């Protein structure tokens, strides 16, 4: 499987998705997992950082 197909799959998109759809899906994923969302919880910060790295 091509790396690009894998990336689209992670974002929940089809391979022929537009660049705007890719940007939107990426932003949504970052909004969920970005470590800055958990300022008072270091365990969740680490988990969020791992999730982003795991997916990218």
Helices and strands as residue ranges (DSSP letters): H 3-11, H 19-33, G 35-37, H 42-55
